Amino acid sequence: MKHKTLTGTLTFSHFAKMLLTPIKGAILLALLATTVPAHAHDKATGVVKQRMDGMGMLAGSMKAIAKQVKSPSPDPDAIAVAAQALRDHAGAAMLEGFPEGSIEAPSEARPEIWQDWERFSKLADRLTLQGEGLVLAAANPPSGETPATKTPHDLETYAALPVDELFMLTAKTCSACHQDYRLKK
């Protein structure tokens, strides 16, 4: 089974290899976030198109950070630039793209967004905070470790984390939102 991504084709064997390490798993989550049907944006209009374009920008930022985190010598400046874009397009900016009931095709938004707006908003705000944390943690050396499961969600903690661990937490935020609020493909 193959999935079209912005970076090419992801096969099952690639998927299996990515799961072998925590950082590769987080990178996989970021790459899967960039998976879009080739025609999805073509038919979108208005707020749905704006939202889809914004999500594409967020996915591109995650892809750029994933590339750096995966690199043997990550570029802190490249991480910071991508993290700034992530931060600036998450939170309130992202929520503006979700006026109630805007689920007309080809939208991938599920009605649960508006049924659970408080949690959806918290995830969007967490993504903003994690984006800012990635800006501050961009020069922190990677650890190659999985972040603690009970990591506090505050800027001070994020800024002190190894950049790869914060990237993994950010990928989990994206994944949590997609799992609960995005239509399955």
C-alpha positions in Angstrom: 0.0 0.0 0.0 1.4 3.4 -1.0 0.4 6.9 0.2 1.2 10.0 -1.8 3.0 12.6 0.3 4.5 16.0 -0.4 7.9 14.2 -0.2 7.1 11.3 -2.5 5.6 7.8 -1.9 5.5 6.1 1.5 5.4 2.3 1.3 4.6 -0.1 4.1 8.3 -1.1 4.4 9.2 2.6 4.9 6.5 2.9 7.5 7.8 -0.2 9.4 11.3 1.1 9.4 10.2 4.5 10.7 8.6 2.9 13.7 11.9 1.4 14.8 13.0 4.5 16.8 11.0 7.1 18.6 12.4 10.0 16.6 11.7 8.2 13.4 8.2 7.6 14.6 7.7 11.3 15.2 9.1 12.1 11.8 6.6 9.6 10.3 3.8 11.4 12.1 4.9 14.7 10.6 5.2 13.2 7.1 1.8 11.6 7.4 0.4 15.0 8.3 1.5 16.1 4.8 -0.4 13.4 3.1 -3.1 15.0 1.0 -5.2 13.8 -1.9 -3.8 15.5 -5.0 -7.1 17.0 -5.9 -8.4 18.0 -2.4 -7.4 21.7 -2.6 -8.4 22.1 -6.2 -12.1 22.0 -5.4 -12.0 23.9 -2.1 -13.2 27.5 -1.9 -13.6 30.2 0.7 -12.8 29.4 4.3 -12.3 25.7 3.6 -9.6 26.5 1.0 -8.0 29.0 3.4 -8.0 26.4 6.1 -6.6 23.6 3.9 -3.9 26.0 2.7 -3.1 26.8 6.3 -2.9 23.2 7.3 -0.6 22.6 4.3 1.7 25.3 5.7 1.7 23.7 9.1 2.5 20.4 7.5 5.3 22.0 5.6 6.7 23.5 8.8 6.6 20.1 10.5 8.3 18.5 7.5 11.1 21.1 7.5 11.7 20.6 11.3 11.6 16.8 10.8 14.3 17.0 8.1 16.5 19.0 10.5 15.9 16.8 13.5 16.7 13.7 11.4 19.9 15.3 10.2 23.2 14.3 11.8 23.9 18.1 12.1 20.6 20.0 12.6 20.5 23.6 11.5 19.1 25.6 14.5 18.2 28.5 12.2 16.2 26.3 9.8 14.4 24.8 12.8 13.7 28.3 14.3 12.3 29.6 11.0 10.0 26.6 10.5 8.9 26.8 14.1 8.1 30.5 13.8 5.8 29.7 10.9 4.2 26.8 12.9 3.7 29.1 15.9 2.2 31.9 13.8 -0.3 29.7 12.0 -1.5 27.7 15.0 -3.7 28.7 17.9 -6.0 31.6 17.2 -4.9 32.0 13.6 -5.8 28.3 13.0 -9.1 28.6 14.9 -10.2 31.4 12.6 -10.3 28.9 9.8 -13.0 26.9 11.6 -16.2 28.9 11.7 -19.0 26.6 12.9 -20.4 24.2 10.4 -17.7 24.8 7.7 -17.6 21.1 6.7 -18.7 21.3 3.1 -16.7 19.0 0.7 -13.8 18.8 0.2 -13.3 19.7 3.9 -11.7 17.1 6.0 -13.0 18.6 9.2 -15.3 16.5 11.3 -18.4 17.9 13.2 -16.7 16.8 16.5 -14.6 20.0 16.2 -17.6 22.2 17.1 -19.0 19.6 19.6 -15.7 19.6 21.5 -14.5 23.2 20.7 -12.8 23.6 24.1 -10.5 20.6 23.6 -9.9 21.5 19.9 -9.0 25.0 21.0 -6.6 23.7 23.7 -4.8 21.6 21.1 -4.5 24.6 18.7 -3.1 26.7 21.6 -0.7 24.0 22.6 0.6 23.9 19.0 1.3 27.6 19.3 3.1 27.1 22.6 5.1 24.2 21.1 6.0 26.3 18.1 7.4 29.0 20.3 9.1 26.3 22.4 10.8 25.0 19.2 12.0 28.5 18.3 13.6 28.6 21.8 14.9 25.0 21.8 16.1 25.1 18.2 19.8 25.0 19.2 19.3 22.4 22.0 21.1 19.2 21.0 19.0 16.2 20.2 18.9 13.5 22.8 17.6 10.5 20.7 15.3 9.8 23.6 11.5 9.7 23.9 10.1 12.6 25.9 8.6 11.9 29.3 4.9 11.0 29.1 4.0 13.6 31.7 5.9 16.5 30.3 4.3 19.8 31.5 2.9 21.9 28.8 4.5 25.2 29.5 7.0 27.4 27.6 9.8 27.1 30.2 9.7 23.3 30.0 9.5 23.2 26.2 12.4 25.7 25.8 14.7 23.4 27.9 13.9 20.2 26.1 16.2 18.6 23.5 14.8 19.7 20.2 14.0 16.2 19.0 11.9 15.5 22.1 9.9 18.7 21.7 9.4 17.9 18.0 8.0 14.5 19.0 5.6 16.2 21.5 4.5 18.6 18.7 4.0 15.7 16.3 1.8 14.0 18.9 -0.3 17.2 19.2 -0.8 17.2 15.5 -1.7 13.5 15.5 -4.2 13.9 18.4 -6.0 16.6 16.5 -6.1 14.6 13.3 -7.2 11.5 15.0 -10.2 13.1 16.6 -11.1 15.9 14.3 -10.1 15.0 10.8 -12.0 12.7 8.4 -10.3 9.4 7.8 -9.0 8.9 4.3 
